[in-house]
């Protein structure tokens, strides 16, 4: 047989062994589901029976002055991705034991795992590459981690953002996250892949525009790295006067019309113009903004605000970015100042919207849990008539939305999710499942206690998948079905 024929045969045997299917359907392919960060799955269950659990293990990573802190399971943001291959469903999930895994959603069996150099806190992003010549590159996961055990802030190479093949778990490239004025070189945020270009905010404060395709990666700093198109700072040098080196960005960017928006630790909401390749819309808040922005059905942004670095209370903004930043505020909803662990108040997680599931007669709901321990649900399109509240600067006043539900549930930094008429609320002490109707009546269907959850759940086919600090990834649902 000719050499070319042998190579072709080897290639076909390899491709067959990889079992690369043609019918891949991405159900939830990034943090909060899609480019607008407002989709959480389909049908939630009516009970929280444990259908299966997978022990994820633990890892050591320095934190809060403790060089030997042990992290179990997975935490913030830690949302599984959901991928359908024909009749089978798989999860992609990163954990505190340093491993990224592909998991059979039916039973929790691990298909493959890939090891990073440190714990994984954030949520990955899956991209289907239509131009891939190599079958292994047709579906790629982009995942970040903490900077790496043994890697210091001054280390010449810190490869804490990587591309991994969805099919095999093979590493395709790794990005050296540069040292900046930020104290961090971790990657907690999720990438946004729009068309054939990647966008991610790294914890070093660099908004990075990159080519996700491994076929264009180059050897640099001794590692295979992606092609970088542009890097823009998500802070100004004067921000260090208020924030010090705590100017890292941990959130995921969202897409709205011709801009990509990102909340930054410097206290700003940035709008990156896809046509000009620059920031041309910036709204200043001043707080450490950790939660990700999400997009409403009326083309506005929902922005969670932490208490840190501001005089007033943290809470939630609704912004209309079609207007100039100084005129963009639709409303502000402040929450109580309550210290919890090392947080001072406000909203650390993101805000859940029901806009993607809304039917005639139901309201446009936004749900969030504050550091103060209260679950809040507001109608984000309806103002509380005649009520004016102070903004984060204690000087500017704004309208505020109609509050439709407020209930004490306990502290959390996690993000609730809404699917159709169900609300799933993860907490530091468990998980709560609510049903609601068009008259704002919320009913607690079920709850689980004594399972600490910082991660964000995802819902699919009557099941809830969520990781915990107790070391496990759980699948909850109706056991009798």
N, C-alpha and C positions, 0 to 999 in steps of 0.2 A: 504493500500500500504506500502511496506517495506521502511525503511528510505532511502536506497540507491536509490530506485526508485523515491522517492520524490525529492531527491537531483538532480537526473538526469533530472527530469521534470523541476525543477527550472532553472537548467543550460540551457536546451534547450530553455525555454521561454526567458531567458536573452539574449542568443546568437541571437535568432530571433529578439528580440526588438532592438538589436544593428545593425541589418541589415548588417551583415558582408558579403560582396560579395567575390566570389572566383576570379573574373576577374578584379583584380586591375592592372593597367598599370601605371608605373611611367614615366611620360613624362620628367619632370625636377625635380629631387629629391634632389637637393642641390644647393648651390651657383654656378652660371655659369654652371648648368645643370648636370654635371657628375664628375667622378673621375679625369678627366684631365682638368676640368674648361674651356671647350671650346665649349659648346653647349648651345643654347639660345632659342630653340623652333623650329617650322617648318616654316609656311608660314606667312609672314608679310602682312598687308593690304597695299593699295595704297593711303589711306586717313586716316585722324585722326579725324573722327567724334566721339563725345562722345556717346557711346552706353549705358553705365550706370556708375554711381559713387556711392561709398559707403563711408559715413562719418565715419572716424575712431576715431575721438575725439582727445583728447590731454592729456598730463600728465606733471607733474612737476618733474624735475630732475636737480640737480645742474650742472652747466657748466660754465667755463671761469670766475670764481669768483662770479657768480650769483647763490645764493642758491635756488632761486625761479624761475629759467628759465622754461618757458612753451614751450613744444615741441608739435607741431601739426602734425597729420597724421603719416607719416613714412619717414625715410631717409636712409642714407648710412648704410649698403648695401641694406637692405630691399627688396630683390627680392622675388616675390611669387614663391612657388613651384606649379607645375601643376601635378595633379593626375587624371587618368581616371578610372572610375568605370562603366564598361559596356558602355552605351551610354551617361553617364553624366560625366562632367568634373568639378573638384573642385580645388580651390586654398587653399594653406596654407600660412598664412601671419601674421607676428608679427608687432605691431604698437607702437606708442609713448603713447598710453593710457594704456599701460601695458598688453594688451591682445594679445594672440595668437588665430587666428581664422581659422576655416574651412569655406570656402565661395563657394557658387554655382557660377561657372564661367559664367553661362548663364545670370544671372540677378543681382548678387551681394548680394543675400540673405545669411545671416549668419546661418550656420548649428549648430555650437557650438562655444564657446569661453572660453579660460582658462586665468586666470589672474596671471601675475608675480608680483614681488614686486617693479618693476621699469620699465622704458621704454625699449622697445625692438628695437635695432638698426640693428642687424645682420640678416642673413638668416638662416633658419632651414635646417635640413637634414632629409629625410625620409628613413627608413630602413624597408624592408620586412623581417620578422624573420621567416625562414623556420622551426625552431625547437620549436616554441612557443606551449606550452600546453594550455595556456589560450588564447582564441580567441581575447581578447582585446589587447594582446601583439603581434599580427601578423603583425601589421604595426605601427611603432613608429616614432614620431617626436622628434628630438634632437634640442633644441633651447636655446640660451643664451640671457641674458639681462644685463643691468647695475646692479651694485652690490646690490641695494635695498634701498629704502627710509628708513632712520633711521639706516642703516647698515654703519658702519665706516670702514676705512681701517684696524683698529685693532680689529674689532668684531670677536668673536670666530667662528661664523658661517656666511658664505656668500654664499647662495645657488643660484648662478646666472647662472647655467647650469642645464637644466632639460630634462627629458624624459616624453613625453605626448602621450597618445594613439591617433592615427589618427582617430579611429572610434568614440570615445566618448568624447575626450578632457579631460580625466581623467589623473591626474599626476601619473606617474609610479615610478620615483625616482628623486632625486635632488642631485647635487654634491656641496660639500663645497669647493669653490675656495679659496685656501690658500693665506695667506699673504706672500709676498716675498719682494725683493728689489724694485720691480715695484710699481708705485704709484696707480696701478689699480687692481681691482678684478672683473672687468666687463668681459663679454664674448660677443664680437662682431663677432668673427670668426665662420665659419661653420665647422661642423665635417665631416670627411671622414670615411665612414663605408666600410671596405674592407673585404670581406668574412664575418667572424663573430666577427671582432674586430673593435673598434672605435679609431680614432685618431683625436685629436683636440689641437690647440694651444690656450691657455687661455691668457687673458691680464695680468695675473701675471707673464707671461714669462715661463710657464711650458708647454712643449709638453707632453700631457697626452695620454697614451695608456690605453684603458678601455674596459671592457666587456659591450656591450650595452644591453644585455638581462636582463630584470627586474627580472627574476626568480633567478638570482645569486646576486641580490642586498642585502646588509646587513645594519642593523641599526647601525649607527655610528654618533657621535656628536648629537644624538637626532633625526636624520633624516635617511630615507632610501636612501642609496647611492650605486652607481654602484661599481662593483669590479674593482680596479685599478691594471693594470699589471705593468706599468712603468711610471715614471715622469722624464723628462730630461730638464735641463735649456736651454733656448734659448738666453742666454746671458752669458758673462763672467763678473766677479766682476769688472774688469778694465773698462768695458763699461760705468760704472756710472761716470767715470771721464769726459767723453764727453757728455753723454746723461742724467746724473743725474738719477732720478728715472723713466725717460721716456723710459723705455725698455720693454714696453708692446708689445704684438703681437696681431694684429687685423685681420690677413688674414686667408684664408682657405688653407689647404694643398692639394697638387695634387699628383697623382700617375703616375710614369713613370718607367716601367720595375720593378726592384726589390727595388726601393727606393720611399719613400714619401718625397716630397720637400715642404719647408715652408719658406716664407719670414718673417723675424723677425724685430721688432722695434729696436733691437740692431745693425742693419745694416748688417746682415748676411743672406745668403741663406743657409739653412741647408738641407742635404740629409740624411734621416733616412733609414738605411739598414734593410729591412724586415727580412733578414736571420740572421743578428747578433744582431739586436735590439739596435743599437747604431748609432750615427751620424758618418759617415765616409767620408762625402763630404761637405765642407764648403767654400763658396765664400764670401769674405768680401767686402762690399761696403761702409759702414759707415753711410749711410743715414737712416732716419726713414722710413722703408719700410712698407707701409700700404696696397698697392694693393696685390692681390693674384697672385701667379704664375700660368701660363697656359702652356699647352703642345702643341707643333706643330706636324704636320704630319711627320716631319723628326726627331722626338725624341729629340727636344730641349726645353728649358724653355724660356718663355717670362717674364721678370721681370720689373715691373714699379718701378721707383726710384723717391722719393720725394727730394726736395732740402735741407731740414733741415739737419744740421750737416756735410755738405760736402762743400769743397771749390769750386768745379766746378758746372756745371749745372745738374739738375735732368733730367730724360728722361726714356729711355727703353733699357734694355739689352736683347740680345739673347744669351743664354748660352748653350753649348753642354756638359751635365754632364757625357757623356761617357769618357771625357777627364779629366785630373787633373784640379782642380779649377783654377790654375794660367794660364792654357792653354785653358780654356773653352770658352772664349769670341768669339762669331761669329761676332757680331757687337754691336755698341752702337749708339743710336739716342738721342742726347741732345735737350732739348727744352729751350725756353727763360726763363730767370729769371724775374719773374713778381710777385710782392706781391699782394695777393688777400685775403681779410679777414685776418686770422692769418697764412696763408700759404705763403711761400716764393718762390715757384715755383716747377717745376717738375710735376710728375704724382702721384696723390693721389689714384685714382681709379685703376681698372684693365684694361687689354688690350683685345679687341675683335679680334677673329681670324675667318677666313672663311674656315679653313681647313676641318671642318666636313661637309661642304656644297659644296666644290669645285668640279666643273665639268671640263672636258677637255677644254682647251683653256683659262680658267680663272686663274688669278694669286693667289698666296698665300698672302692674305692681313692681315695686323694687323692694327687696328684702335684704337686711343686713343685721349683723350682731355686733354690738359695741363692746369695747373693753369693759364697759360698765356692767356687762352681763345681761343686757336686754336685747331681745329680738324685736326689731322694728320692721314693719311693713307699711310702705306709703304708696299712695296713688301718684305716680310721678308726672301725670298729665293734669292733675287737679290741685290747685292751690288752696291752702287753708285761708279762706277769705278774711282779710283784715288783720292777719297776724304777720308781724315783722320780727325778724330775729337778727341778732348780731352775727357778723362774720368772724372768721378766724383772727382778724386783726383787731377786733373789739371797736372798730371805728365805722366800718361799712355795714349797712343793714340790707337785708334781702327778704323777699317773700319766702314762704316755706310751704312744702307740700302737705296735702291732707294725710294725716296719720290714720291708718285703718286697723292696725294691730300693734300692741305693745305688750310684751310678756317677759317676765324675768326667767331666763333659762340658764344663767351662769356664764362665766367669762369664756371667751374664745378669741383666737386670731384667725380662725378659719372662715370659709366662705360657704354660705348656704346655697342650695340649688333648687330651682323651680322646674317642674315638668308638668304641663297641663294643669291639673287641679291639686297637685301635691307639692309640698314644701319639705325639703330634707335639711335639717339643721345639725351640723356636727359641732360638738362642744368639747371642752376640756374634760368633761366627765361623761361623755357618751354621745348618743345620736337620738334625735327626735324626728318623728315623721308626722306631718300634718296634712289634712285635706282642707280645702276651702271652697267656697261658692261665690257667686257673683255679688252676694250681699255682704261680703267681707266677713263671713262667719268662718272662723278657723277651729278645726276639731283635731285634737291630738289623737292619732290612731295608734301609735305605739312608740315606745322609747327603750333605749338600752342605756344602762348606767355602768360606771366604773371601767369604761374603755376610753382612755384619753385620746382625742382626735384633734389634730391641727390641720390635717390634710383635707383637700376638697374631694367630695364624692363625685361619682359619675353614675348615671342611671341608664340601664339598657334592658329591654325585654322583661320588665317586671323584677329586675334585680338592682341592688345598690352595691357598688364596689367602692370601698374606702379603706385606707390604711390607718394604723393606730401607732401610738408611742409604746404600746405594750409588746410590740414586735411582730404583729400580724397584719396581713392584708385580708380583709373580710369580704365575703359575698353574702348580703342579706336579701331576704325575700319571703314569699309565702311557701312554707315547707310542704303544705298539702297539695300544691299545684304540680 
